[in-house]
Amino acid sequence: MIRNYHILKHIVKEFKQFIGFKIIECFSQEKDVLVFNLYDGEIFNYIIFDATNELSCIYSTNQYHRAKTNSVDLFPEVIGEVIQDISLIENERIIDIRCIHTHFLFFLFGGSKSNCLVLDNQERILNTFKKNDEILGKKLELSKQQLYNLTESPPNLSVTSALSRSKFLLSKELATEFCLIENIPTEKKISEFEHSDLIQIEEKAISFIENLECQKEYFLLKNDKNELIVSMIPLQNYPYTIQKSQSISSCIYQKYKSLKISDVFEERKKEILNFLQKELKKQEKKIQDIKLAESNQFLEEQYRNWAVLLSSQPDLKLKGSKSITLNDFDNNEIVIPLDDKLNLIENAQTYFQKSRKTRLNIENRKKFLPEIYDRMNKITFYLESLNYISNTKELERLAEEIRNSGLKIVPENKNDPASKFRKFDLGEGFTLYVGKSAANNDELTFKFAKPNDLWFHARGSSGSHAVLPLEKNQKPSKKILQTAASISAYYSGMKNAKYVPVAYTLRKYIRKPKGANPGTVVLMREEVIMVEPKLPD
């Protein structure tokens, strides 16, 4: 519902505050995420546009951290432009931000159709966020969608579907709420209503929409399935209020963050699941190989019998034959293959060796059976545990438990320096990096961190170094500092304490004594914050 027409109306109303702001930056540091940095001479604000398939949305924030690496400048045509007007194209999910020489359109259709276009005053397309060279330089022509009245809706549509597809453009959730308020059966088909009833429903729907438009408070709501929705009014089918705010962007950001965390969570969960399933198949293959070897146990006896029979022959120096026919111990005639380059006693010795090798191979393989079964039991346990995990914190605890058991989760990307460290998205554009060992702490602090980055460590305890990269003159909020300190405390020798003092300072105030052990540092300045050791949800 974060792309619904009526939600976009309120977003545009909120964005009106940016009229007169100058666009000083436009960049992307995540796939399909576009950021506009706006400045009015006193304060910075940011418009964030996400054009990914599931997350497509737009919102504003007054804090955003631009990464030092993997960030690319975009839309040079609009840099320095001053915003003159912001509007929503009638009956369309397209936001139009107009400047003096250019304007840009945000298409919030979801999926691959979401995009941002930069146009000149003659409506020629100058640039696109999602690249499409075929339309560059061409005039944009927007075709208006044909909207119909409720009375003109297809007769087989339910009333809620008709309210969504007709001129009212209500989302499924808002249409359902309207029907609940007016005691209209939500699944009742248009054909089942009298024409006069539909006229009356239309009149009530107009009043319902007028009420939506005058709302000045916004809600982030949750239903019994833990699904989140942003709304201008409380909804009966979403009875739990997660957030109430006078900023619609604030509610959208919280849902967006939740969806993004969920997306990352599901991807990570799938990654661990695939790894465990692959490991389980490896162990099953080992057991199959052992059983196959056991099924060939008769070969050990056969080779030994052949060796004994060959050794009992009168002319042991006989050679040149590729086989010999003898009677076995049960007086059955058998054919024994021979190496014609060897005599009988040498062939016998070869079969004695083969018999011994077969026996040892089976014995050696069987030695590993307890270890293999133990490993399989662990993997099966982890697979079952994975089914009950519902948040990132629990997932990373399980991943750590798996690593400690001797199973290694997913190889690191050796080409990315940051991949050597634990990584946490703190929100507001901030990312915390945490060391994994003493040597890794040194690398994080003295090679990865920049002089003006913030450095964290549990005071008076062993533990990981943590680094919060900062841009010039950037100051993280108290919430970000507390979250970073809590993570640092969690990865310390005091992780089980109720509260832990965490020292933090700029990296430039950290030095390493000559000849000191890996991970040992001296702080020339520090501030201390008391926090609860924990990972972010």
Secondary structure, 3 states (H helix, E strand, C coil): CCCCHHHHHHHHHHHHHHCCCEEEEEEEEECCEEEEEEECCCCEEEEEEECCCCCCEEEEECCCCCCCCCCEECCHHHCCCECCEEEECCCCCEEEEECCCEEEEEECCCHHHCEEEEEECCCEEEEECCCCHHHCCCECCCCCCCCCCHHHCCCCCEHHHHHHHCCCCCCHHHHHHHHHHCCCCCCCEHHHCCHHHHHHHHHHHHHHHHHHHCCCCEEEEECCCCCEEEECCCECCECEEEEEECCHHHHHHHHHHHHHHHHHHHHHHHHHHHHHHHHHHHHHHHHHHHHHHHHCHHHHHHHHHHHHHHHCCCCCCCECCCEEEEECCCCCEEEEECCCCCEHHHHHHHHHHHHHHHHHHHHHHHHCHHHHHHHHHHHHHHHHHHHCCCCHHHHHHHHHHHHHCCCCCCCCCCCCHHHHCEEEEEECCEEEEECCCHHHHHHHHHHHCCCCCEEEEECCCCECCEEECCCCCCCCCHHHHHHHHHHHHHCECCCCCCCEEEEEEEHHHEECCCCCCCCCCEECCCEEEEECCCCCC
